[in-house]
């Protein structure tokens, strides 16, 4: 534990302006970073490279050449770390958590909460503008839901047509140039 605290650097607790070791030139992280900045060649593993990508290139210094250790795992790790899954119910739930009508100009969800908190606390003319915006957003949510249902209907048809495991619940299909429409 004592050794780890001297060689580890976590963004939440260790910053350049608060690092007591950096001030004395003894911070392992900043010494390693300075050495990497002077290097003509940087060798990283896929985890460090993807961490750099995830924080918009703020981990590794600028490089011209890069050797990736364990590169045979790179594709699988890129796919795992930089992808996400979203099914129809998940997206539908997100949209409904934003606003869902429960009557005439009454809504549940985040925007319903905003209206409830502002009711009687802002001038009537501002209230009318706010209510109009929420109503407009609700119309956009309804359009997004319609498009969502259409998208997943087309996707389902595409999978049924091209998937080798037709009719199975969990289907995976690799999109290649031959399958793209």
RODO-2510 file (C-alpha; in nm, 4 decimals, decimal comma):
residues 181
     n   res          X          Y          Z
     1     x     0,0000     0,0000     0,0000
     2     x     0,2758     0,2458     0,0905
     3     x     0,4618     0,1786    -0,2345
     4     x     0,1409     0,1982    -0,4412
     5     x     0,0580     0,5424    -0,2997
     6     x     0,3954     0,6662    -0,4275
     7     x     0,3604     0,5347    -0,7831
     8     x    -0,0131     0,5709    -0,8466
     9     x    -0,1883     0,8814    -0,9763
    10     x    -0,5644     0,9094    -0,9921
    11     x    -0,7233     1,2099    -1,1585
    12     x    -0,9679     1,2625    -0,8700
    13     x    -0,7007     1,2904    -0,6011
    14     x    -0,3741     1,3745    -0,7745
    15     x    -0,3548     1,6896    -0,9822
    16     x    -0,0541     1,8890    -1,0949
    17     x    -0,1314     2,1813    -0,8652
    18     x    -0,1764     1,9589    -0,5556
    19     x     0,1004     1,7002    -0,6019
    20     x     0,3570     1,7389    -0,3236
    21     x     0,5918     1,4959    -0,5002
    22     x     0,5826     1,6931    -0,8258
    23     x     0,7013     2,0071    -0,6509
    24     x     1,0146     1,8200    -0,5389
    25     x     1,0587     1,6465    -0,8750
    26     x     0,9853     1,3056    -0,7208
    27     x     0,6403     1,2322    -0,8660
    28     x     0,6610     0,9027    -1,0529
    29     x     0,3744     0,9950    -1,2872
    30     x     0,5157     1,3328    -1,3937
    31     x     0,8716     1,1962    -1,4219
    32     x     0,7421     0,9162    -1,6468
    33     x     0,5378     1,1633    -1,8495
    34     x     0,8382     1,3951    -1,9017
    35     x     1,0483     1,0978    -2,0104
    36     x     0,7756     0,9915    -2,2539
    37     x     0,7571     1,3453    -2,3937
    38     x     1,1300     1,3296    -2,4741
    39     x     1,1103     0,9798    -2,6224
    40     x     1,1239     0,9080    -2,9938
    41     x     0,9237     0,5910    -2,9413
    42     x     0,6432     0,5117    -2,6975
    43     x     0,5396     0,1580    -2,6080
    44     x     0,1950     0,1233    -2,4520
    45     x    -0,0518    -0,1519    -2,3880
    46     x    -0,4006    -0,1338    -2,5312
    47     x    -0,5527    -0,0336    -2,1945
    48     x    -0,3336     0,2774    -2,1681
    49     x    -0,3932     0,3696    -2,5317
    50     x    -0,7711     0,3413    -2,4901
    51     x    -0,7573     0,5416    -2,1660
    52     x    -0,5841     0,8145    -2,3655
    53     x    -0,8540     0,8007    -2,6342
    54     x    -1,1305     0,8143    -2,3722
    55     x    -0,9962     1,1401    -2,2231
    56     x    -0,9258     1,3042    -2,5590
    57     x    -0,5502     1,2416    -2,5708
    58     x    -0,4589     1,3846    -2,2296
    59     x    -0,2764     1,0790    -2,0927
    60     x    -0,0057     1,0184    -2,3510
    61     x     0,2135     1,2922    -2,4920
    62     x     0,1991     1,3655    -2,8632
    63     x     0,3666     1,0853    -3,0538
    64     x     0,4729     1,0110    -3,4053
    65     x     0,5367     0,6394    -3,3621
    66     x     0,3678     0,4073    -3,1192
    67     x     0,4195     0,0407    -3,0407
    68     x     0,1178    -0,1297    -2,8887
    69     x     0,1981    -0,4223    -2,6610
    70     x    -0,0640    -0,6969    -2,6740
    71     x    -0,2007    -0,5485    -2,9971
    72     x    -0,3704    -0,8778    -3,0768
    73     x    -0,6246    -0,7819    -2,8066
    74     x    -0,6715    -0,4297    -2,9419
    75     x    -0,9804    -0,4849    -3,1600
    76     x    -1,1742    -0,6668    -2,8871
    77     x    -1,0835    -0,4048    -2,6273
    78     x    -1,1687    -0,1123    -2,8544
    79     x    -1,5050    -0,2715    -2,9252
    80     x    -1,5711    -0,3340    -2,5552
    81     x    -1,4564     0,0076    -2,4271
    82     x    -1,5841     0,2352    -2,7022
    83     x    -1,9203     0,0782    -2,7786
    84     x    -2,2544     0,0783    -2,6067
    85     x    -2,5796    -0,1105    -2,6235
    86     x    -2,9212     0,0452    -2,6503
    87     x    -3,2408    -0,1413    -2,7109
    88     x    -3,5807     0,0027    -2,7935
    89     x    -3,7067    -0,0094    -2,4337
    90     x    -3,3962     0,1649    -2,3008
    91     x    -3,4239     0,4584    -2,5435
    92     x    -3,8009     0,4752    -2,4921
    93     x    -3,7494     0,4914    -2,1148
    94     x    -3,4917     0,7710    -2,1505
    95     x    -3,7289     0,9766    -2,3632
    96     x    -4,0189     0,9191    -2,1246
    97     x    -3,8015     1,0156    -1,8262
    98     x    -3,7519     1,3503    -1,9951
    99     x    -4,1239     1,4242    -2,0309
   100     x    -4,4443     1,2282    -2,0672
   101     x    -4,7908     1,3827    -2,0916
   102     x    -5,0404     1,2969    -1,8143
   103     x    -5,3133     1,5393    -1,9102
   104     x    -5,3608     1,8692    -2,0862
   105     x    -5,0253     2,0505    -2,0602
   106     x    -4,9235     1,8364    -1,7606
   107     x    -4,6144     1,6183    -1,7692
   108     x    -4,4207     1,3690    -1,5622
   109     x    -4,0445     1,3248    -1,5833
   110     x    -3,7680     1,5809    -1,5651
   111     x    -3,9520     1,8561    -1,7513
   112     x    -4,2643     1,7932    -1,5443
   113     x    -4,0491     1,8457    -1,2339
   114     x    -3,9116     2,1696    -1,3800
   115     x    -4,2641     2,2974    -1,4418
   116     x    -4,3781     2,1963    -1,0925
   117     x    -4,0836     2,3755    -0,9279
   118     x    -4,1343     2,6915    -1,1340
   119     x    -4,5140     2,7096    -1,1001
   120     x    -4,6025     3,0274    -0,9136
   121     x    -4,2364     3,1261    -0,8724
   122     x    -4,1734     3,2997    -1,2040
   123     x    -4,3622     3,5830    -1,3736
   124     x    -4,6676     3,4714    -1,5776
   125     x    -4,5124     3,5773    -1,9091
   126     x    -4,2007     3,3671    -1,8349
   127     x    -4,4252     3,0789    -1,7276
   128     x    -4,6063     3,0896    -2,0605
   129     x    -4,2739     3,0803    -2,2480
   130     x    -4,1442     2,7914    -2,0336
   131     x    -4,4670     2,5950    -2,0727
   132     x    -4,4564     2,6522    -2,4490
   133     x    -4,1000     2,5200    -2,4655
   134     x    -4,1900     2,2105    -2,2633
   135     x    -4,4911     2,1486    -2,4880
   136     x    -4,2665     2,1848    -2,7955
   137     x    -4,0116     1,9451    -2,6487
   138     x    -4,2910     1,6961    -2,5789
   139     x    -4,3935     1,7096    -2,9458
   140     x    -4,0299     1,6394    -3,0420
   141     x    -4,0210     1,3470    -2,7983
   142     x    -4,3342     1,2040    -2,9599
   143     x    -4,1705     1,2384    -3,3029
   144     x    -3,8537     1,0747    -3,1687
   145     x    -4,0597     0,7842    -3,0314
   146     x    -4,2299     0,7386    -3,3689
   147     x    -3,8881     0,7340    -3,5387
   148     x    -3,7540     0,4989    -3,2713
   149     x    -4,0295     0,2450    -3,3383
   150     x    -3,9735     0,2743    -3,7142
   151     x    -3,5952     0,2317    -3,6736
   152     x    -3,6254    -0,0822    -3,4625
   153     x    -3,8863    -0,2238    -3,6995
   154     x    -3,6470    -0,1790    -3,9942
   155     x    -3,3570    -0,3141    -3,7870
   156     x    -3,5592    -0,6211    -3,6905
   157     x    -3,6466    -0,6861    -4,0556
   158     x    -3,2813    -0,6420    -4,1545
   159     x    -3,1642    -0,8871    -3,8876
   160     x    -3,4299    -1,1410    -3,9806
   161     x    -3,3196    -1,1207    -4,3414
   162     x    -2,9411    -1,1291    -4,2896
   163     x    -2,8722    -1,3005    -3,9581
   164     x    -2,7627    -1,6640    -3,9598
   165     x    -2,9511    -1,7089    -3,6275
   166     x    -3,2940    -1,5920    -3,7394
   167     x    -3,5593    -1,5680    -3,4714
   168     x    -3,3191    -1,5881    -3,1764
   169     x    -3,3513    -1,3300    -2,9014
   170     x    -2,9889    -1,2136    -2,8855
   171     x    -2,8581    -1,1673    -3,2391
   172     x    -2,5213    -1,0349    -3,3424
   173     x    -2,4330    -0,9437    -3,6948
   174     x    -2,1044    -0,8069    -3,8201
   175     x    -2,1670    -0,5276    -4,0681
   176     x    -1,9424    -0,5551    -4,3699
   177     x    -1,9419    -0,3621    -4,6941
   178     x    -2,1441    -0,6455    -4,8493
   179     x    -2,4271    -0,6049    -4,5956
   180     x    -2,4478    -0,2278    -4,5922
   181     x    -2,7467    -0,0786    -4,7675
***
